[in-house]
């Protein structure tokens, strides 16, 4: 069957995939601390994967905002080539998986979102996908000392219960993940969206706890026991670094304790108490500067 649109390139999507699940993540607005895309990349490393499909960049990206990159070719020393932003889809090649998995990764497009989502749905249709799982991450007033909360939406209540998502009451601007979820709903394609709530004061560094929180429900759904030591060790180091900064900077500790209190009582931020806390923007800069410095020092050892 010929491709419906020149921007959509389908290379390897057999018709005999086993109840395939499509997992999708995009960098950008939907990807606080790169948690969603890091989770998708971890899943790609978990199984043997094959390239399956591609959505080309020309119609969907503003190259002044997301620029192509020049890289040296591995197979031709000294030769450089341009790599364009795109959405790449790979499929699992793991016989012992109970069902096949397709992982889509890309940058959030700037243009023609409805057309773009139509291409994703066409990939799902051709692969006879049974469920779409979108991964996202948002910045929230939550402490790093508590388990990462997963909020989300599902096309039906049973899916929401199965993935144990905390229902969201959010209304407002959305990203490509929100548009894709709506497109799935309109196409009667089962979908669930998982969003990790990332502490806003560590937004510029990778958060392995958030990555773990997104990876685990996907692995449980496909009934796969993966080696998570890479992420658990990174999470332990993340905690140690933040414990050091809290020990050295009482204002950071006070801020985190206030977030803990609010979360325990499930209350929103109180403007009347804001004067008792350090300025959030200043605190964020301090924490992230400390973490970058710690990483730099570790690299010298």
N, C-alpha and C positions, 0 to 999 in steps of 0.2 A: 504494500500500500504506500503510495507516495506521501511525503510530508505535506501537511496542510499549509505550511507557511515557511518561507526560506529562513526565518530566524530560528526555527525549531529543527534541530538535527537529532534524529533518533538512529543510533548506531547498533545497539545490541539489547533488545527487549524481547526475549522469547515469549511465546504465548503459553508456555507450560510452567510459569513461575508458580510457586506454592503459596497461595493466600498472601501475596506480598503486602508489606507495610511500607508506606512512603514516609520517611522522616526528612523534614526540611528545616533549614536554619539560614538566616541571612545576617551578614554583618551590617553595622550601622545603627539606626534608631532602635531596632529590636534586640540589641545585643550588648547590654550593659556588661562591662568588664570582659567582653568577648566570651561570655559564658556559654551562649547558645552555640556559636560556631565551634568553640573548643569541644563542646559535648558531641557535636556531629562529627568532628574530626576524630575524636576518640573512638566513636562507633566504627568509623571507616578503618581504623587501625586494629579493631577487635577481630574483624573477619577478613578473609581474602575477598577483595572487591575487584570488579571489572567495570570499566567505563561503559555507560549505557546510553546517555543522551546529553545534549548540550543546548542551552538557549543562548544564541549569539548576542553580542552586546550592542550592536550598531543602533538599534531602534529604541533601546531602553535606558541607556546611560548617557549622562552629560559628562564628556571626557575632561572638561575643565574642573569637574568636581571629583570624579573618580578616574584618575589618569591611568592609561596603560603603562606597563613597566617594560623596560629593556633588560633582558637577562642573557647571560652566556649559555650557550647550548652545551649540555653535558656530553653529547656525542660528537661535537665538533669544536675542539678547543680554539678560543679566539674569535668564534663566530657569535654575534649577538642577534637576538630576534625579539620582536615585540610580543608581549603577552597581554591580551585584552581582558578586561573584566568580563565575566560570564557567569552563568549558573550551570554548574556541572552536576550530573547525576550518575551515581555509580550503583551497581547492584551486587549483592552478596554472592559469593561463589563458594559457599560453605555447606557441604552436603549434610552435616550433622545439625544444622539449624532446623527447628521445627517448621519455620516458614521463612520465605525469602524477605530480604530487606533492601529497599532502595533508599539511598541517602542523597539528598540534594543540598548543595552548598553554593552560596554566591553572595554578592553584595546586593543590598537593597537597591532596586532600580529607581531611577529618577522619573521615568516617563512611561506612559501607556500601561499602567498597572493592570487594567482589566484584560488587555491583550496578553500581557505577561502571564497572568494567572490562568488564562485560557490555555496557554502552552503547558503549564504545569498539570492542569487537568487532563490535557491530551496525553501526556506521558502516563498519568495515572490510569486513564482509560485503556490505553494500549497494553499496559502491563497487567490490567485487571486488578488494580490495587483494591484491597478490602478496607484499608484504614489509612488516613493521613494523620501523622503526628507532627505538629509544628512546634518548634522550640524557640523560646524567647527569654529575655532577661530584662528586668527593669530595676531602676534605682529606687530604693525605698528607705524610709526612716526605721530601719531595723538594725539591731546589734549583731555584730559578728559572732558573739558568744552564744547565740542560740541557733538551733537547727534552721537551715534555709527553708523558708516557706515557699511552697509551690502553689501558685494560683493558676486559674485557667478557666477555659470554657470547653464544652463538648457539644456535639450536635444532638446528643440524647443523654438522658439522666443516667442510664446504665453505664455508659462510657465514663461519665464524670465520677461515678462511684468506683468503677474499676481502677481508675488512675488516682483516686483519692485527692482530687484537686479541691482547693478552697475556692468556691465560686467568687467571681469578681463582680463588683457593682460599678465598674468603671464606665463612664461615658465621656467621649471627647475625641481628640485627634487619634488616628491610628496609623500603623505602618503597614508594610506589605504583608506581614503575618495576619493582621486583622482582615485585610482584603481577601487574602487567600482562604482564610477560614470561612468567610462569608460566601465565597465562590463555591467552596465544597458543600456548604449547606444548601445553596441554591441548586446544586447538581445532584443532591441526595446522596452525596458521598460521605460516609462516616468520617468524622474528624475530631481530634482533640488537640487543644493548644495548651502547652505546659510552659509556665513562666516562672523563672526563679527570681525571688525578691533579693536583690543584692544590696548590702549596706552602702549607702551613698557616699560615705566618707572614705571608702577604698574602691572608688569607681575606675581608677586608671591603672589598676594592676589586676592581673589574672586572679580569679577567685575559685580555687579548686573545689571548695565546698559547694558552690553553685553548679559547677560542672557535674559533680557527683550527683547532686539532687536532680539534675535533668537526665543523666545517663541511666540511673537505677530503674526508674519506671519503664523505660524503653526495654532494657534488658529483661526485666521481669515479664513484660508482656510477650516478648519473643522467646521466653523460657531459656535464657542463655546465662550461664555462670561465667562471667569474665574475670580476669585478673585485674583488680582495681588498685593494686598496690601503688602504681604510678601516681594515681590521684590521691589516695589516702596519705601517702608520704608527703606529697606537696601540700595537702591540707594541714598536716601536722606542722610543717615548717611555716606555713602561713600563720597559724595560731601562735607559734613561738615568737615570730617577729612582732605580731601585734601585742603579745603579752609584754615584750620588752619595751615597746613604746608606751604602753599604759603604765609600766613601772617607772619610766623616766619622766613622763609628762602627766601629772595629776589632772590637768584639764581634760585630757583625752579620756582618762578613766572616768571622770565625772560625767562626761558626755555619754559614754557608753552605758553607764549605770542608769542614767535617765532614760535612755532608749529601752533598756531592759525593763524598767519600771512601767513605762508606757505599754510595752508589749504584754507584760504580765496582766495589766489591768485593761488591755484592749482599748486604750483611749488614744485619741489623736493628739498631735502636738498642741500644747497650750501656749499661746503667745504671751500670757502673763508670766510664764516661767522662763521665757527666752533670755531675759536679762541675767539669769543665774548661770547660764551656760556660755562657753566660748563661742565666738562667731563661727558658724558652720563652715563658711568658705575658708577662713584662716585655718581651721582645724583640718579640713580636707587637704590643704596644701602641706601642712606639717606632716600628716600621716603618710602621704604619698611620697614626700621628699625623704622621709625616714626609710620607707620601704625600698625606694630606689637606691639609697645610699647603702643599705644593708646588702642588697643584691650585688652592688658594685664591689663592696668589701669582700663578699664571699667569692666573687670571681677572681680576686687577686690571690686567694689562698691556694 
